[in-house]
Amino acid sequence: MNVFFRAGELLPNFRIQFIYSALLSVLCFSMFSLSAQTPRQDSGAERLQEIAALKIGDTIPESLWHRPLQVVNHPSGKQQITLNDYRSKKLIILDFWATWCGPCLKSFPKLDSLQADFKDDLAILLVNGKGSRDTPQRIKNVLSKRVNPIQMPSIINDTVLTKLFPPQSLTYSVWIRDGKVFGLTLSDKITKNSLSDAIAGISDSISQNPGAAALAEKNQFASALSEDDSSYIYRSLLRGYNGQPTRKSIVIQDSSGNVNRIVFTNCPILDFYKLAYYPTLASYGPARTLLHVKDPDRLHVPEDLTVAKGWMEQHTLNYLATFPARSNQEAIKLFKADIDRYFGYRLEFTEREISCWIITTNDPRKITEFPADLPRETNLSDDTGLPGFVQNYPFSSLVGQLERMYEEPFIDETRISKPVSMNLPTDLRDIAQLKRSFEKQGLRLVKEIRKIEVAIITDPKTTN
Protein backbone atom coordinates (compact mmCIF):
# COMPACT_ATOMS: atom_id res chain seq x y z
CA MET A 1 0.00 0.00 0.00
CA ASN A 2 1.51 3.31 -1.07
CA VAL A 3 0.33 6.41 0.75
CA PHE A 4 1.11 9.96 -0.35
CA PHE A 5 0.96 13.43 1.16
CA ARG A 6 1.40 16.81 -0.55
CA ALA A 7 3.16 19.80 0.78
CA GLY A 8 0.32 21.96 -0.32
CA GLU A 9 -1.50 20.48 2.67
CA LEU A 10 1.35 21.01 5.03
CA LEU A 11 2.51 24.39 3.67
CA PRO A 12 -0.37 25.81 1.69
CA ASN A 13 1.50 28.32 -0.45
CA PHE A 14 4.08 25.91 -1.88
CA ARG A 15 3.85 25.97 -5.64
CA ILE A 16 5.85 22.82 -5.98
CA GLN A 17 4.02 19.77 -4.82
CA PHE A 18 5.90 17.93 -2.14
CA ILE A 19 4.53 14.54 -1.20
CA TYR A 20 4.69 13.01 2.27
CA SER A 21 3.23 9.68 3.41
CA ALA A 22 0.80 8.77 6.10
CA LEU A 23 3.88 8.33 8.24
CA LEU A 24 3.96 12.12 8.42
CA SER A 25 0.29 12.88 8.99
CA VAL A 26 -3.18 11.52 8.42
CA LEU A 27 -4.92 14.88 8.62
CA CYS A 28 -5.37 15.43 4.92
CA PHE A 29 -6.93 12.02 4.42
CA SER A 30 -9.76 12.95 6.78
CA MET A 31 -11.23 14.46 3.64
CA PHE A 32 -11.91 11.06 2.26
CA SER A 33 -14.33 8.78 4.05
CA LEU A 34 -13.91 5.24 2.84
CA SER A 35 -16.79 3.97 4.91
CA ALA A 36 -19.53 2.21 3.01
CA GLN A 37 -22.71 4.04 2.17
CA THR A 38 -25.21 1.31 1.52
CA PRO A 39 -28.81 2.47 1.41
CA ARG A 40 -31.03 -0.52 2.12
CA GLN A 41 -33.05 -0.07 -1.04
CA ASP A 42 -30.03 0.41 -3.34
CA SER A 43 -28.76 -3.03 -4.25
CA GLY A 44 -26.45 -1.46 -6.87
CA ALA A 45 -24.69 0.51 -4.17
CA GLU A 46 -24.31 -2.65 -2.10
CA ARG A 47 -22.69 -4.40 -5.03
CA LEU A 48 -20.35 -1.46 -5.62
CA GLN A 49 -19.21 -1.55 -2.02
CA GLU A 50 -18.10 -5.14 -2.53
CA ILE A 51 -15.86 -4.26 -5.49
CA ALA A 52 -12.17 -3.77 -4.76
CA ALA A 53 -10.48 -0.49 -5.64
CA LEU A 54 -10.21 -0.10 -9.41
CA LYS A 55 -6.85 0.21 -11.16
CA ILE A 56 -5.68 1.27 -14.60
CA GLY A 57 -7.22 -0.91 -17.31
CA ASP A 58 -10.20 -2.02 -15.18
CA THR A 59 -13.69 -1.69 -16.67
CA ILE A 60 -16.04 0.73 -14.92
CA PRO A 61 -18.89 -1.36 -13.40
CA GLU A 62 -22.21 -0.82 -15.17
CA SER A 63 -23.90 -0.12 -11.83
CA LEU A 64 -21.52 2.80 -11.24
CA TRP A 65 -22.48 4.40 -14.56
CA HIS A 66 -26.10 4.57 -13.45
CA ARG A 67 -25.66 5.36 -9.75
CA PRO A 68 -27.31 8.71 -8.81
CA LEU A 69 -24.75 11.26 -7.62
CA GLN A 70 -25.61 14.46 -5.75
CA VAL A 71 -24.13 17.60 -7.30
CA VAL A 72 -23.93 21.35 -6.81
CA ASN A 73 -22.87 24.09 -9.23
CA HIS A 74 -24.31 22.23 -12.22
CA PRO A 75 -24.61 24.62 -15.22
CA SER A 76 -28.22 23.50 -15.75
CA GLY A 77 -29.10 23.66 -12.07
CA LYS A 78 -29.34 19.87 -11.68
CA GLN A 79 -29.03 18.44 -8.18
CA GLN A 80 -28.38 14.88 -9.31
CA ILE A 81 -26.44 13.30 -12.17
CA THR A 82 -25.03 9.94 -13.23
CA LEU A 83 -21.72 9.20 -14.93
CA ASN A 84 -23.82 7.80 -17.73
CA ASP A 85 -24.89 11.39 -18.53
CA TYR A 86 -21.32 11.92 -19.77
CA ARG A 87 -20.75 8.55 -21.39
CA SER A 88 -20.73 10.08 -24.87
CA LYS A 89 -17.62 12.09 -23.99
CA LYS A 90 -14.31 10.66 -25.12
CA LEU A 91 -12.77 11.42 -21.73
CA ILE A 92 -14.15 11.83 -18.20
CA ILE A 93 -11.96 13.10 -15.37
CA LEU A 94 -12.94 12.84 -11.70
CA ASP A 95 -10.96 15.39 -9.69
CA PHE A 96 -11.03 14.94 -5.89
CA TRP A 97 -10.96 18.06 -3.68
CA ALA A 98 -12.03 19.83 -0.48
CA THR A 99 -12.85 23.48 0.20
CA TRP A 100 -9.91 23.75 2.60
CA CYS A 101 -7.37 22.43 0.07
CA GLY A 102 -5.43 25.44 -1.24
CA PRO A 103 -3.76 23.63 -4.18
CA CYS A 104 -7.17 22.31 -5.24
CA LEU A 105 -8.70 25.79 -5.38
CA LYS A 106 -5.66 27.17 -7.18
CA SER A 107 -6.00 24.53 -9.93
CA PHE A 108 -9.69 25.22 -10.66
CA PRO A 109 -9.31 28.21 -13.02
CA LYS A 110 -6.94 26.15 -15.18
CA LEU A 111 -9.25 23.12 -15.15
CA ASP A 112 -12.25 25.31 -15.91
CA SER A 113 -10.44 26.78 -18.91
CA LEU A 114 -9.41 23.35 -20.18
CA GLN A 115 -12.99 22.11 -19.79
CA ALA A 116 -14.14 24.97 -22.02
CA ASP A 117 -11.41 24.26 -24.60
CA PHE A 118 -12.32 20.55 -24.85
CA LYS A 119 -16.05 20.82 -24.14
CA ASP A 120 -17.06 18.48 -26.99
CA ASP A 121 -14.80 15.63 -25.88
CA LEU A 122 -14.19 16.17 -22.16
CA ALA A 123 -16.14 16.20 -18.90
CA ILE A 124 -14.34 17.22 -15.69
CA LEU A 125 -16.36 16.37 -12.58
CA LEU A 126 -15.13 17.56 -9.20
CA VAL A 127 -15.60 15.09 -6.35
CA ASN A 128 -15.98 16.20 -2.73
CA GLY A 129 -15.93 13.25 -0.32
CA LYS A 130 -18.40 12.92 2.54
CA GLY A 131 -15.49 12.83 4.98
CA SER A 132 -14.45 16.39 4.04
CA ARG A 133 -17.26 17.71 6.28
CA ASP A 134 -17.92 20.38 3.67
CA THR A 135 -21.57 21.40 3.50
CA PRO A 136 -23.33 21.63 0.11
CA GLN A 137 -23.81 25.39 0.55
CA ARG A 138 -20.17 25.92 1.42
CA ILE A 139 -19.06 23.94 -1.62
CA LYS A 140 -21.41 25.90 -3.86
CA ASN A 141 -20.22 29.23 -2.45
CA VAL A 142 -16.54 28.37 -2.89
CA LEU A 143 -17.13 27.52 -6.56
CA SER A 144 -19.62 30.22 -7.54
CA LYS A 145 -18.86 33.30 -5.41
CA ARG A 146 -15.53 34.15 -6.96
CA VAL A 147 -14.22 36.90 -9.21
CA ASN A 148 -14.40 34.33 -12.01
CA PRO A 149 -16.98 31.70 -10.95
CA ILE A 150 -16.05 28.07 -11.61
CA GLN A 151 -18.32 26.38 -14.15
CA MET A 152 -17.53 22.75 -13.34
CA PRO A 153 -20.11 20.81 -11.28
CA SER A 154 -19.05 19.08 -8.08
CA ILE A 155 -20.25 15.74 -6.79
CA ILE A 156 -20.91 16.03 -3.04
CA ASN A 157 -21.37 13.71 -0.05
CA ASP A 158 -19.53 10.99 -1.98
CA THR A 159 -18.52 7.67 -0.48
CA VAL A 160 -18.69 5.28 -3.45
CA LEU A 161 -16.17 6.97 -5.77
CA THR A 162 -13.68 7.36 -2.95
CA LYS A 163 -14.15 3.65 -2.22
CA LEU A 164 -13.54 2.57 -5.81
CA PHE A 165 -10.75 5.11 -6.46
CA PRO A 166 -9.06 5.66 -3.06
CA PRO A 167 -7.45 9.12 -3.36
CA GLN A 168 -3.76 8.92 -2.50
CA SER A 169 -3.52 12.69 -2.05
CA LEU A 170 -5.55 15.82 -2.47
CA THR A 171 -5.73 17.00 -6.10
CA TYR A 172 -6.00 13.38 -7.23
CA SER A 173 -7.61 12.60 -10.60
CA VAL A 174 -9.18 9.57 -12.24
CA TRP A 175 -9.14 9.45 -16.07
CA ILE A 176 -11.90 7.35 -17.72
CA ARG A 177 -11.84 6.51 -21.43
CA ASP A 178 -13.72 3.87 -23.44
CA GLY A 179 -15.48 2.70 -20.28
CA LYS A 180 -12.20 1.88 -18.52
CA VAL A 181 -9.78 3.46 -16.08
CA PHE A 182 -7.29 5.16 -18.40
CA GLY A 183 -5.12 6.90 -15.80
CA LEU A 184 -4.74 7.69 -12.10
CA THR A 185 -2.72 10.87 -11.63
CA LEU A 186 -2.19 13.99 -9.63
CA SER A 187 -4.19 16.95 -10.94
CA ASP A 188 -1.12 18.79 -12.20
CA LYS A 189 -0.93 16.20 -15.00
CA ILE A 190 -4.11 17.67 -16.51
CA THR A 191 -2.71 19.89 -19.26
CA LYS A 192 -3.68 20.79 -22.80
CA ASN A 193 -1.15 18.34 -24.25
CA SER A 194 -2.06 15.46 -21.92
CA LEU A 195 -5.78 15.94 -22.60
CA SER A 196 -5.22 15.98 -26.37
CA ASP A 197 -3.24 12.76 -26.10
CA ALA A 198 -5.73 11.05 -23.77
CA ILE A 199 -8.66 11.95 -26.02
CA ALA A 200 -6.71 10.37 -28.88
CA GLY A 201 -6.03 7.28 -26.76
CA ILE A 202 -2.35 8.05 -26.09
CA SER A 203 -1.29 7.66 -22.45
CA ASP A 204 2.41 8.54 -22.77
CA SER A 205 2.02 12.16 -21.67
CA ILE A 206 0.26 11.40 -18.38
CA SER A 207 1.91 9.89 -15.34
CA GLN A 208 0.09 6.70 -14.55
CA ASN A 209 -1.00 5.44 -11.15
CA PRO A 210 0.86 7.48 -8.48
CA GLY A 211 1.05 4.26 -6.52
CA ALA A 212 3.50 2.99 -9.09
CA ALA A 213 5.66 6.11 -8.94
CA ALA A 214 8.00 4.74 -6.32
CA LEU A 215 8.89 1.74 -8.48
CA ALA A 216 9.77 3.95 -11.45
CA GLU A 217 11.83 6.29 -9.27
CA LYS A 218 13.51 3.37 -7.56
CA ASN A 219 14.65 2.04 -10.92
CA GLN A 220 16.51 5.26 -11.73
CA PHE A 221 19.27 3.95 -9.45
CA ALA A 222 19.58 0.58 -11.14
CA SER A 223 22.03 -0.10 -13.93
CA ALA A 224 21.16 -2.24 -16.89
CA LEU A 225 23.31 -5.01 -15.44
CA SER A 226 21.82 -5.01 -11.94
CA GLU A 227 19.95 -7.97 -10.57
CA ASP A 228 16.31 -8.03 -9.51
CA ASP A 229 15.68 -5.61 -6.64
CA SER A 230 14.24 -8.43 -4.55
CA SER A 231 17.77 -9.77 -4.05
CA TYR A 232 18.62 -6.81 -1.79
CA ILE A 233 17.92 -7.13 1.93
CA TYR A 234 19.10 -3.60 2.68
CA ARG A 235 20.56 -0.84 0.57
CA SER A 236 20.81 2.95 0.68
CA LEU A 237 21.73 5.01 -2.39
CA LEU A 238 22.28 8.72 -3.08
CA ARG A 239 22.86 10.45 -6.39
CA GLY A 240 22.49 13.91 -7.95
CA TYR A 241 19.78 15.54 -10.07
CA ASN A 242 18.25 13.13 -12.56
CA GLY A 243 17.22 15.59 -15.29
CA GLN A 244 13.50 15.66 -14.49
CA PRO A 245 11.72 18.67 -12.92
CA THR A 246 9.69 16.52 -10.51
CA ARG A 247 10.33 17.02 -6.80
CA LYS A 248 8.75 14.68 -4.27
CA SER A 249 9.37 12.22 -1.49
CA ILE A 250 7.55 8.99 -0.77
CA VAL A 251 7.52 6.79 2.29
CA ILE A 252 6.16 3.39 1.32
CA GLN A 253 4.32 1.06 3.66
CA ASP A 254 3.43 -2.59 3.28
CA SER A 255 -0.03 -4.04 3.87
CA SER A 256 0.64 -4.16 7.61
CA GLY A 257 1.43 -0.45 7.79
CA ASN A 258 5.17 -0.97 8.29
CA VAL A 259 7.67 1.02 6.24
CA ASN A 260 10.00 -0.81 3.85
CA ARG A 261 11.16 1.89 1.43
CA ILE A 262 11.87 5.62 1.36
CA VAL A 263 12.36 7.46 -1.94
CA PHE A 264 13.33 11.10 -2.60
CA THR A 265 13.29 12.48 -6.14
CA ASN A 266 15.17 15.70 -6.97
CA CYS A 267 14.81 17.06 -3.44
CA PRO A 268 16.81 19.80 -1.71
CA ILE A 269 18.78 18.78 1.37
CA LEU A 270 16.32 20.66 3.56
CA ASP A 271 13.55 18.26 2.49
CA PHE A 272 15.55 15.35 3.90
CA TYR A 273 15.85 17.09 7.25
CA LYS A 274 12.15 17.98 7.33
CA LEU A 275 11.33 14.27 7.20
CA ALA A 276 14.04 13.29 9.67
CA TYR A 277 12.81 15.90 12.17
CA TYR A 278 9.12 15.79 11.31
CA PRO A 279 6.91 17.50 12.39
CA THR A 280 9.07 19.94 14.37
CA LEU A 281 11.27 21.35 11.58
CA ALA A 282 8.42 21.53 9.05
CA SER A 283 6.37 23.59 11.52
CA TYR A 284 9.06 26.29 11.79
CA GLY A 285 9.09 27.14 8.10
CA PRO A 286 11.71 29.29 6.31
CA ALA A 287 10.96 32.34 8.48
CA ARG A 288 11.99 30.58 11.68
CA THR A 289 14.76 28.39 10.31
CA LEU A 290 18.16 30.09 10.65
CA LEU A 291 20.95 28.90 8.36
CA HIS A 292 24.30 29.36 10.11
CA VAL A 293 26.26 27.69 7.33
CA LYS A 294 29.03 28.68 4.92
CA ASP A 295 26.91 27.93 1.84
CA PRO A 296 23.29 28.95 2.62
CA ASP A 297 22.32 28.71 -1.06
CA ARG A 298 22.62 24.95 -0.72
CA LEU A 299 19.81 24.92 1.86
CA HIS A 300 17.74 27.96 0.94
CA VAL A 301 15.12 26.57 -1.43
CA PRO A 302 13.80 28.93 -4.16
CA GLU A 303 10.08 29.57 -3.88
CA ASP A 304 9.37 28.33 -7.41
CA LEU A 305 11.58 25.44 -8.47
CA THR A 306 9.86 25.25 -11.85
CA VAL A 307 11.91 28.29 -12.92
CA ALA A 308 15.04 27.34 -11.01
CA LYS A 309 16.37 24.42 -13.05
CA GLY A 310 19.96 25.59 -12.62
CA TRP A 311 19.57 25.53 -8.85
CA MET A 312 17.95 22.09 -8.98
CA GLU A 313 20.75 20.67 -11.11
CA GLN A 314 23.31 21.85 -8.59
CA HIS A 315 21.54 21.32 -5.26
CA THR A 316 18.90 18.58 -5.48
CA LEU A 317 19.46 14.88 -4.83
CA ASN A 318 17.86 11.49 -5.34
CA TYR A 319 17.77 8.97 -2.50
CA LEU A 320 16.59 5.40 -2.10
CA ALA A 321 16.53 3.23 1.00
CA THR A 322 15.23 -0.34 0.83
CA PHE A 323 15.11 -2.35 4.06
CA PRO A 324 13.12 -5.04 5.87
CA ALA A 325 9.75 -3.63 6.96
CA ARG A 326 9.76 -1.91 10.34
CA SER A 327 7.71 0.58 12.36
CA ASN A 328 7.49 4.23 11.33
CA GLN A 329 9.68 5.23 14.28
CA GLU A 330 12.40 2.71 13.44
CA ALA A 331 12.30 3.62 9.75
CA ILE A 332 12.84 7.30 10.54
CA LYS A 333 15.67 6.40 12.89
CA LEU A 334 17.35 4.49 10.07
CA PHE A 335 16.72 7.34 7.63
CA LYS A 336 18.10 9.94 10.05
CA ALA A 337 21.30 7.92 10.46
CA ASP A 338 21.69 7.94 6.68
CA ILE A 339 21.34 11.71 6.27
CA ASP A 340 23.63 12.36 9.23
CA ARG A 341 26.22 10.23 7.44
CA TYR A 342 25.59 11.80 4.02
CA PHE A 343 25.21 15.49 5.00
CA GLY A 344 26.13 15.89 8.66
CA TYR A 345 24.34 19.19 9.33
CA ARG A 346 23.50 19.86 12.98
CA LEU A 347 20.06 21.06 14.14
CA GLU A 348 19.18 22.92 17.30
CA PHE A 349 15.73 24.06 18.42
CA THR A 350 16.10 27.04 20.74
CA GLU A 351 15.14 30.70 21.33
CA ARG A 352 16.79 33.69 19.68
CA GLU A 353 16.16 37.44 19.46
CA ILE A 354 15.47 38.25 15.82
CA SER A 355 13.64 40.88 13.75
CA CYS A 356 9.90 40.17 13.47
CA TRP A 357 6.78 41.82 12.09
CA ILE A 358 4.33 42.54 14.94
CA ILE A 359 0.58 42.83 14.31
CA THR A 360 -1.53 44.70 16.90
CA THR A 361 -5.00 46.28 17.06
CA ASN A 362 -6.96 48.57 19.31
CA ASP A 363 -10.33 47.74 17.78
CA PRO A 364 -10.79 44.40 15.97
CA ARG A 365 -14.48 45.00 15.24
CA LYS A 366 -13.76 46.45 11.79
CA ILE A 367 -12.68 43.03 10.57
CA THR A 368 -14.52 40.63 12.91
CA GLU A 369 -18.09 41.95 12.71
CA PHE A 370 -19.95 40.68 9.63
CA PRO A 371 -23.10 38.60 8.92
CA ALA A 372 -22.93 35.13 10.46
CA ASP A 373 -23.96 33.47 7.18
CA LEU A 374 -21.18 35.09 5.15
CA PRO A 375 -19.45 32.24 3.24
CA ARG A 376 -15.78 31.54 3.86
CA GLU A 377 -13.83 32.63 0.78
CA THR A 378 -10.56 34.11 -0.43
CA ASN A 379 -8.94 34.86 -3.77
CA LEU A 380 -5.37 34.94 -2.46
CA SER A 381 -4.45 31.83 -4.48
CA ASP A 382 -6.19 32.85 -7.70
CA ASP A 383 -3.43 35.01 -9.28
CA THR A 384 -6.08 37.23 -10.87
CA GLY A 385 -4.19 40.52 -10.60
CA LEU A 386 -7.14 41.96 -8.64
CA PRO A 387 -7.10 43.27 -5.06
CA GLY A 388 -7.08 40.42 -2.56
CA PHE A 389 -9.65 39.61 0.06
CA VAL A 390 -10.42 37.15 2.83
CA GLN A 391 -13.98 36.60 3.96
CA ASN A 392 -15.02 34.76 7.15
CA TYR A 393 -11.42 33.56 7.17
CA PRO A 394 -9.20 32.48 10.10
CA PHE A 395 -6.89 35.38 10.94
CA SER A 396 -4.17 32.92 11.94
CA SER A 397 -4.20 31.47 8.41
CA LEU A 398 -3.65 34.90 6.89
CA VAL A 399 -0.78 35.59 9.31
CA GLY A 400 0.81 32.23 8.44
CA GLN A 401 0.52 32.96 4.73
CA LEU A 402 2.25 36.32 5.15
CA GLU A 403 5.05 34.69 7.13
CA ARG A 404 5.69 32.11 4.43
CA MET A 405 5.56 34.76 1.72
CA TYR A 406 8.01 37.17 3.40
CA GLU A 407 10.16 34.46 5.04
CA GLU A 408 10.18 36.65 8.13
CA PRO A 409 8.35 35.93 11.41
CA PHE A 410 4.92 37.55 11.78
CA ILE A 411 3.80 37.73 15.42
CA ASP A 412 0.06 38.12 16.01
CA GLU A 413 -0.61 40.13 19.18
CA THR A 414 -4.18 41.08 18.26
CA ARG A 415 -5.78 38.28 20.30
CA ILE A 416 -8.27 37.89 17.45
CA SER A 417 -9.76 34.41 17.71
CA LYS A 418 -12.77 35.01 15.46
CA PRO A 419 -12.71 34.73 11.66
CA VAL A 420 -12.09 38.00 9.83
CA SER A 421 -13.19 39.70 6.62
CA MET A 422 -10.56 41.99 5.10
CA ASN A 423 -9.64 43.78 1.90
CA LEU A 424 -6.00 43.35 0.93
CA PRO A 425 -3.66 44.88 -1.66
CA THR A 426 -3.13 43.33 -5.06
CA ASP A 427 0.53 42.73 -4.25
CA LEU A 428 0.83 41.29 -0.77
CA ARG A 429 4.61 41.45 -1.11
CA ASP A 430 4.54 45.26 -1.13
CA ILE A 431 5.02 45.95 2.58
CA ALA A 432 4.05 49.61 2.25
CA GLN A 433 0.71 48.68 0.61
CA LEU A 434 0.15 45.97 3.20
CA LYS A 435 0.73 48.42 6.08
CA ARG A 436 -1.72 50.94 4.61
CA SER A 437 -4.32 48.25 4.06
CA PHE A 438 -3.94 47.04 7.65
CA GLU A 439 -4.18 50.58 9.05
CA LYS A 440 -7.46 51.24 7.22
CA GLN A 441 -8.90 48.16 8.93
CA GLY A 442 -7.73 48.88 12.45
CA LEU A 443 -4.47 46.91 12.43
CA ARG A 444 -0.90 48.08 13.00
CA LEU A 445 2.14 46.39 11.44
CA VAL A 446 5.60 47.28 12.79
CA LYS A 447 9.00 45.60 12.89
CA GLU A 448 10.56 44.85 16.29
CA ILE A 449 13.19 42.57 17.83
CA ARG A 450 11.59 39.66 19.69
CA LYS A 451 12.78 36.45 21.28
CA ILE A 452 11.09 33.53 19.52
CA GLU A 453 11.62 29.81 19.05
CA VAL A 454 13.71 28.97 16.00
CA ALA A 455 15.47 26.06 14.33
CA ILE A 456 19.18 26.65 13.75
CA ILE A 457 21.08 24.63 11.15
CA THR A 458 24.87 24.66 11.34
CA ASP A 459 27.62 23.15 9.23
CA PRO A 460 28.97 19.67 10.01
CA LYS A 461 31.71 19.49 12.61
CA THR A 462 35.15 19.30 11.09
CA THR A 463 38.13 17.44 12.47
CA ASN A 464 41.74 18.54 12.09
ABEGO torsion letter per residue (X at the ends): XBBBBBAAAABAABABBBBBBAAABAAAAAABBABBBBBAABAAAAAAAABBBBBBGBBBBAAAAABBBBBBGBAAGBABBBAAAAAABABBBBBBBBAABAAAAAAAAAAAAAAAAAAAABBBBBBBBAAAGBBAAAAAAAAABBABBBABBBBBGBAAAAAABBBABBGBBBBBBGGBBABBBBAAABBAAAAAAAAAGBAAABBBBAAAAAAAAAAAABBAABBBAAABABBBBBBBBAGBABBBBBBBBBAAGBBABBBBBGBBAAAAAAAAAOAAAAAAEAAABBBBBABAAAABBBABAAAAAAAAAAABBBBBBBBBBBBAAAAAAAAAAAAAAAAGBBBBBBBBBBBBBBBBBABAAAAABBBAABBBBBAAAAGAGBBBBBBGBBAAAAAAAAAAAAGBBBBBAAGBABBBBBBBBABAABAAAAAAAAAAAGBBBBBBBBBBBBBBBBBBBBBX
